Amino acid sequence: MMETVAFAEVSTPVGPFVLAVTEAGLVTTGWGGRRDLGIPEVHDPDRTAFAVSELKAYFAGELRTFQTPIDWRLSSGSRRRVLQALHEVPYGTVVTYGELARLSGTSVPARGIGSIMAGNPLGIVVPCHRVVAGNGLGGFSGGVGVETKRWLLTHEGYLQPTLLDLF
């Protein structure tokens, strides 16, 4: 049997969010469209339903911990260990780049952690928005900018809303 991938799109308060699920689990997520995985695509709403429902619940403020199975194939070695350590960072909390390096048990320096975060194939579910610089929020990739990171951290209760958020 040939391996396949199914895509779905979730409407979120910060824009359309795409996810892809293989037979093994969620393989990639993100804003900005589909990623070519080199695997035949199938239309399979049943395969994506659980991940879609969890993402909708997260954005509705009803989910704090994802149970969607993950297909880690797009990451290996130290990158995978860093992302797996990040997957364990609880909702509403943050770690610095240096703290995540230590949590992962790798020798990746803080600057390297930033690079891994920029290439995180599983945003939101593997919450790179919860990684901050020692002196502030730090950056945020995925083509959505630091405003989205600020929104996500406010949504999770880590940051307090500002007056600008009210308008």
Stockholm file with secondary structure:
# STOCKHOLM 1.0

chainA/1-167         MMETVAFAEVSTPVGPFVLAVTEAGLVTTGWGGRRDLGIPEVHDPDRTAFAVSELKAYFAGELRTFQTPIDWRLSSGSRRRVLQALHEVPYGTVVTYGELARLSGTSVPARGIGSIMAGNPLGIVVPCHRVVAGNGLGGFSGGVGVETKRWLLTHEGYLQPTLLDLF
#=GR chainA/1-167 SS CCCCEEEEEEEETTEEEEEEEESSSEEEEEESSCCCCSSCEECCHHHHHHHHHHHHHHHTTCCSSCCCCBCCTTCCHHHHHHHHHHHTSCTTCCEEHHHHHHHHTSCCCHHHHHHHHHTCTTTTTSCGGGEEBTTBCCCCCTTSHHHHHHHHHHHTTSSCCCGGGGC
#=GC SS_cons         CCCCEEEEEEEETTEEEEEEEESSSEEEEEESSCCCCSSCEECCHHHHHHHHHHHHHHHTTCCSSCCCCBCCTTCCHHHHHHHHHHHTSCTTCCEEHHHHHHHHTSCCCHHHHHHHHHTCTTTTTSCGGGEEBTTBCCCCCTTSHHHHHHHHHHHTTSSCCCGGGGC
//
